[in-house]
Amino acid sequence: MRSRSLVLLSGEPTSVPMAEARALFLAYDPSSRFESPEDRVLVADSDADPFVVGSRVAFSKRVGVLVSAPSDVAGTLRGKAVRVRRFSLQPGKSTAAPHELLRGLDVTVDLENPTFEITVVGGRNEYVALTSPATMRQGWSLRRPRRRAFFHPAAIFPKLSRALVNLSRCREGQVFLDPFAGTGSIAIEASEIGAKVLAFDRARKMARGSLANMRKLGQEWLGVVNCDAFSPPVTSVDAIATDVPYGRASSTGGRDPQSVVRDALATAKLLLRSGSMLVIMHPKDLPAEAGSAWSFEEEHDLYVHKRLTRSITVLRRR
């Protein structure tokens, strides 16, 4: 059922949080429409379930149903454990008191483990939403690189890995591929959202490491394959997200890094059907140039240090 949803974005100084939230709504409803009335606030008019979006999102604080007042969802809240949480986007600006928001509702107050939360966001305007914070607990720390069975210093952290998966608009049950899987960081997060995962890596050590990490987490992937990403053992997948190898910590098989990016695009073109998404993270000085086979969707920069800025390029197969 179409509804208006509120997304409270996290505060990182990058365009990734906004893009990730939009991509998730579009994954479930391509007709979704958006407005951003102020910084860190996204309002989506969509058939997508905001609680499903909230269960997947990495760079947002809250996702829920936008309401004019808690009384709008009194039936949903009846008999449930509820709390009120206020977020201020403008220091010093007050919002409605919790007891006023809950007045007249048949609920039990539970500050620690509520079923639902009345989220109040105070900015230039005040926004009230029904959210479910429990569904947004992702257990990031449990999947940190240092806690896995196999560690490598080039491993990507779970939140960024999840955002790359989400930007690909992959849905549950679809076949997801990371052709440069490394330790499996991105593949792990794709599995967490219910995708059918394929992971490739040309280095036997990395392929074995991905397999060990998969097993420690109790996940089941379609396969971890020790192979050259440019000669894939499959003919079709639904979505691709990857971090192309570069630098001394990664193996490029003697290839020039720019040719790795170019050939990754050429191979993805063969694997993705029209309308499918490719998300490729690469150094900003090694651009992912979209050819005639691709429609450029967006690009986001992540500053790492003075010698490295990563770009995340999102392309749609024509």
C-alpha positions as CSV (number, residue, x, y, z in Angstrom):
1,M,0.0,0.0,0.0
2,R,1.4,3.4,-1.0
3,S,2.4,5.5,1.9
4,R,4.8,8.4,2.8
5,S,7.9,7.3,4.6
6,L,10.4,9.2,6.6
7,V,14.1,8.5,6.5
8,L,16.5,10.1,9.0
9,L,19.9,9.9,7.3
10,S,23.1,9.5,9.2
11,G,25.4,12.5,9.3
12,E,28.4,11.3,7.2
13,P,29.8,14.1,4.9
14,T,29.0,12.1,1.7
15,S,26.1,11.7,-0.7
16,V,26.0,7.9,0.0
17,P,23.3,7.9,2.7
18,M,20.8,9.7,0.5
19,A,21.6,7.6,-2.5
20,E,21.4,4.3,-0.5
21,A,18.0,5.1,0.9
22,R,16.6,6.1,-2.5
23,A,18.0,3.0,-4.1
24,L,16.3,0.8,-1.5
25,F,12.9,2.3,-2.1
26,L,13.4,2.1,-5.9
27,A,14.4,-1.6,-5.6
28,Y,11.0,-2.5,-4.3
29,D,9.0,0.2,-6.1
30,P,10.6,1.8,-9.2
31,S,7.8,4.4,-9.2
32,S,8.9,5.8,-5.8
33,R,9.1,9.6,-5.6
34,F,11.2,11.6,-3.2
35,E,11.7,15.0,-1.6
36,S,14.3,16.2,0.8
37,P,12.8,19.1,2.7
38,E,16.0,19.7,4.7
39,D,19.4,18.2,5.5
40,R,19.4,14.6,6.6
41,V,15.6,14.2,5.9
42,L,14.2,12.2,3.0
43,V,10.5,11.7,2.4
44,A,9.6,8.8,0.1
45,D,6.1,8.4,-1.5
46,S,6.3,4.7,-2.3
47,D,4.7,1.2,-2.3
48,A,7.9,-0.1,-0.7
49,D,7.6,-1.3,2.9
50,P,9.6,1.2,5.0
51,F,10.3,-1.5,7.7
52,V,11.9,-3.7,5.0
53,V,14.0,-0.7,3.9
54,G,14.9,0.0,7.5
55,S,16.0,-3.6,8.0
56,R,18.5,-3.3,5.2
57,V,19.8,0.2,5.3
58,A,23.3,1.0,6.6
59,F,23.6,4.8,6.6
60,S,20.3,5.9,8.1
61,K,19.3,6.3,11.7
62,R,15.6,5.7,11.3
63,V,13.1,4.6,8.6
64,G,9.4,4.5,9.2
65,V,5.9,5.6,8.3
66,L,5.4,9.4,8.3
67,V,2.4,10.4,10.3
68,S,0.8,13.7,11.3
69,A,0.3,12.4,14.9
70,P,0.7,9.1,16.8
71,S,-3.1,8.8,16.9
72,D,-3.0,8.1,13.2
73,V,-1.5,4.6,14.0
74,A,-3.3,4.0,17.3
75,G,-4.6,0.7,16.0
76,T,-1.1,-0.6,15.1
77,L,0.2,0.5,18.5
78,R,-2.6,-0.9,20.6
79,G,-1.2,-3.2,23.3
80,K,2.4,-2.9,22.0
81,A,5.5,-1.8,23.8
82,V,6.4,1.7,22.6
83,R,8.9,4.4,23.3
84,V,9.4,8.0,22.1
85,R,12.8,9.0,20.7
86,R,13.6,12.6,19.7
87,F,16.3,13.7,17.2
88,S,17.2,17.4,16.9
89,L,18.7,18.6,13.7
90,Q,18.8,22.2,15.1
91,P,20.5,22.4,18.5
92,G,18.3,24.0,21.1
93,K,15.0,23.4,19.2
94,S,12.5,21.6,21.3
95,T,10.0,19.0,20.2
96,A,6.8,17.6,21.7
97,A,7.1,16.0,25.1
98,P,6.9,12.2,25.2
99,H,3.9,12.0,27.5
100,E,2.0,14.3,25.2
101,L,2.7,12.1,22.2
102,L,1.5,9.0,23.9
103,R,-1.6,10.5,25.5
104,G,-4.7,8.5,24.8
105,L,-2.9,5.5,23.3
106,D,-3.3,2.0,24.6
107,V,0.4,1.2,24.9
108,T,3.1,0.0,27.3
109,V,6.2,2.2,27.6
110,D,9.4,0.3,27.1
111,L,12.6,2.3,26.8
112,E,15.0,-0.6,26.2
113,N,13.3,-3.0,23.8
114,P,10.1,-1.6,22.3
115,T,8.2,-3.1,19.4
116,F,7.6,0.3,17.9
117,E,9.1,3.8,18.4
118,I,7.5,7.2,17.9
119,T,10.4,9.0,16.2
120,V,10.3,12.7,16.3
121,V,12.8,14.7,14.2
122,G,13.1,18.4,14.9
123,G,14.6,20.5,12.1
124,R,13.1,23.6,10.4
125,N,9.9,21.5,10.6
126,E,8.9,18.7,12.9
127,Y,8.5,15.2,11.6
128,V,6.8,12.3,13.3
129,A,7.2,8.7,12.2
130,L,6.3,5.2,13.4
131,T,9.5,3.2,13.3
132,S,10.8,-0.2,14.5
133,P,14.3,0.2,15.9
134,A,14.7,-3.5,16.6
135,T,14.5,-4.3,12.9
136,M,17.4,-1.8,12.2
137,R,19.9,-3.5,14.5
138,Q,22.3,-4.9,12.0
139,G,25.0,-6.4,14.2
140,W,27.7,-4.6,12.3
141,S,30.3,-5.3,15.0
142,L,29.8,-9.1,14.7
143,R,30.9,-9.0,11.1
144,R,33.9,-6.6,11.4
145,P,37.0,-7.8,9.5
146,R,39.0,-8.5,12.6
147,R,36.2,-10.8,13.9
148,R,36.1,-13.0,10.8
149,A,37.8,-16.4,10.3
150,F,40.1,-14.8,7.7
151,F,41.5,-11.3,7.8
152,H,43.1,-9.1,5.3
153,P,43.9,-5.4,5.7
154,A,42.2,-4.4,2.5
155,A,38.8,-5.7,3.8
156,I,35.9,-3.3,3.6
157,F,33.8,-2.6,6.7
158,P,30.3,-4.0,6.9
159,K,28.3,-0.7,6.7
160,L,30.1,0.4,3.5
161,S,29.8,-3.2,2.0
162,R,26.0,-3.1,2.7
163,A,25.6,0.3,1.1
164,L,27.3,-1.0,-2.1
165,V,24.8,-4.0,-2.1
166,N,21.9,-1.6,-1.5
167,L,23.0,0.7,-4.3
168,S,22.8,-2.3,-6.7
169,R,19.1,-2.5,-5.9
170,C,19.4,-6.2,-5.4
171,R,16.4,-7.9,-3.8
172,E,16.0,-11.0,-1.7
173,G,16.3,-14.2,-3.8
174,Q,18.1,-12.5,-6.7
175,V,21.6,-13.6,-7.8
176,F,24.3,-11.2,-6.7
177,L,27.9,-11.2,-7.8
178,D,31.1,-9.7,-6.5
179,P,33.7,-10.6,-9.1
180,F,36.6,-9.3,-7.0
181,A,35.5,-10.7,-3.6
182,G,38.7,-10.6,-1.6
183,T,37.7,-11.7,1.9
184,G,34.0,-11.6,1.0
185,S,33.0,-8.3,2.7
186,I,30.4,-7.3,0.1
187,A,29.3,-10.9,-0.5
188,I,28.7,-11.3,3.3
189,E,26.3,-8.3,3.3
190,A,24.5,-9.5,0.2
191,S,23.9,-12.8,1.9
192,E,22.6,-11.0,5.0
193,I,19.8,-9.3,3.0
194,G,18.8,-12.7,1.5
195,A,20.4,-12.6,-2.0
196,K,21.9,-15.7,-3.7
197,V,25.6,-14.9,-3.6
198,L,28.4,-15.6,-6.0
199,A,32.0,-14.6,-5.1
200,F,35.0,-14.7,-7.5
201,D,38.6,-14.1,-6.8
202,R,41.7,-14.9,-8.8
203,A,43.9,-15.4,-5.7
204,R,43.4,-18.9,-4.2
205,K,44.2,-17.5,-0.7
206,M,41.4,-15.0,-0.9
207,A,38.9,-17.4,-2.3
208,R,39.6,-19.8,0.6
209,G,39.4,-16.9,3.0
210,S,36.0,-15.9,1.7
211,L,34.8,-19.5,2.1
212,A,36.1,-19.6,5.7
213,N,34.3,-16.3,6.5
214,M,31.1,-17.5,4.9
215,R,31.2,-20.7,7.0
216,K,32.0,-19.0,10.2
217,L,28.9,-16.7,9.8
218,G,26.7,-19.7,8.9
219,Q,25.9,-18.4,5.5
220,E,25.2,-20.4,2.3
221,W,26.3,-18.9,-0.9
222,L,25.8,-20.2,-4.5
223,G,29.5,-20.5,-4.7
224,V,33.0,-19.1,-4.0
225,V,35.1,-19.5,-7.1
226,N,38.8,-19.2,-7.6
227,C,38.8,-17.8,-11.1
228,D,39.7,-14.8,-13.3
229,A,36.8,-12.3,-13.1
230,F,37.2,-11.6,-16.8
231,S,36.5,-15.2,-17.7
232,P,33.5,-15.8,-15.5
233,P,32.0,-19.4,-15.1
234,V,28.5,-18.0,-15.3
235,T,26.4,-16.3,-18.0
236,S,23.9,-14.2,-16.1
237,V,23.4,-12.5,-12.7
238,D,20.9,-10.0,-11.4
239,A,23.2,-7.5,-9.8
240,I,26.9,-6.7,-9.3
241,A,28.7,-4.7,-6.7
242,T,32.4,-4.7,-6.3
243,D,35.6,-2.9,-5.2
244,V,38.1,-3.3,-8.0
245,P,41.6,-4.3,-7.0
246,Y,44.3,-1.6,-6.9
247,G,47.4,-0.9,-4.9
248,R,50.1,-3.1,-3.5
249,A,47.7,-4.9,-1.1
250,S,45.6,-6.3,-4.0
251,S,46.4,-8.7,-6.9
252,T,45.7,-7.4,-10.4
253,G,47.4,-10.3,-12.2
254,G,49.9,-7.9,-13.7
255,R,47.2,-5.8,-15.3
256,D,47.3,-2.0,-15.4
257,P,44.7,-0.7,-12.8
258,Q,42.8,1.3,-15.4
259,S,42.5,-1.7,-17.7
260,V,41.1,-3.6,-14.7
261,V,38.3,-1.1,-14.4
262,R,37.7,-1.0,-18.2
263,D,37.6,-4.8,-18.4
264,A,35.4,-5.1,-15.4
265,L,32.8,-3.0,-17.2
266,A,33.1,-5.1,-20.3
267,T,32.6,-8.3,-18.4
268,A,29.6,-7.0,-16.4
269,K,28.0,-5.9,-19.7
270,L,27.9,-9.6,-20.7
271,L,26.4,-10.8,-17.4
272,L,23.7,-8.2,-16.6
273,R,20.4,-7.9,-18.5
274,S,18.9,-4.6,-19.5
275,G,17.9,-2.5,-16.4
276,S,20.2,-4.3,-14.0
277,M,22.7,-2.3,-11.9
278,L,26.4,-2.3,-11.6
279,V,28.1,-0.7,-8.6
280,I,31.8,-0.3,-8.8
281,M,34.1,1.3,-6.2
282,H,37.4,2.5,-7.5
283,P,40.0,5.2,-6.9
284,K,38.8,8.5,-8.1
285,D,41.8,8.9,-10.4
286,L,40.8,5.6,-12.2
287,P,37.4,6.6,-13.6
288,A,34.7,4.1,-14.5
289,E,33.8,5.5,-17.9
290,A,30.4,4.4,-19.0
291,G,30.2,3.4,-22.7
292,S,27.2,2.9,-24.9
293,A,26.1,-0.2,-23.0
294,W,25.6,1.8,-19.8
295,S,23.4,4.5,-18.4
296,F,25.2,6.6,-15.8
297,E,23.1,6.8,-12.6
298,E,25.2,8.5,-10.0
299,E,28.7,8.8,-8.5
300,H,29.7,9.3,-4.9
301,D,33.1,10.2,-3.4
302,L,34.5,8.9,-0.2
303,Y,37.6,10.6,1.1
304,V,40.1,8.1,2.6
305,H,43.3,10.1,3.0
306,K,45.2,12.8,1.1
307,R,46.4,10.3,-1.4
308,L,43.2,8.3,-1.9
309,T,39.6,9.3,-2.6
310,R,37.3,6.4,-3.5
311,S,34.5,6.9,-6.0
312,I,31.4,4.7,-6.1
313,T,30.0,4.7,-9.6
314,V,26.5,3.3,-10.2
315,L,25.6,2.3,-13.8
316,R,22.5,0.8,-15.3
317,R,22.7,-1.8,-18.1
318,R,21.0,-0.4,-21.2
